[in-house]
Amino acid sequence: FKFADYELKGVPVRLAIGARDIENGTVEVMRRDTLEKQVEPLEGIAARVQALLEEIQTNIYQKALKHREEMTREVDTYEEFKKEIEKGGFILAHWDGTVETEEKIKAETKATIRCIPLEGDKTPGVCMVTGKPSAQRVIFARNY
């Protein structure tokens, strides 16, 4: 119960120390991100956990970044947008910047603008719906 409770709370590293571990000068270290268990020397465990936490953070970030990149697609036409939004994920598309166009897209597809990227491709284009000029692509997605 204790282990499952802390996993549900999101604790990234679990240290388990029993009587035998104390005799042997070891500790069981379990990573939440990979579910790997390792027996480590008790001496220097604080530094090892510090390094492990940084490694876990990097691992989780890279996994999330890869997932986001895999789930993001670019479209140029509204018909293409309607097909792609059905697959889920994020859609990069040009938008003319008007509330009316955004509302039309939301009414017809249930997708809304998630953000206007500050970084990335700033290539101007034309709105996929109206054909009016667009400063850059924005990110659309559905709320789940």
ABEGO torsion letter per residue (X at the ends): XAAAAAAAAGBABBBBBBAAAAAAGBBBBBBAAAGBBBBBBABGAAAAAAAAAAAAAAAAAAAAAAAAAAABBBBABAAAAAAAAAAEEBBBBBBAGBAAAAAAAAAAAGBBBABBBABEBABBBBBAAAGBBBABBBBBBBBX
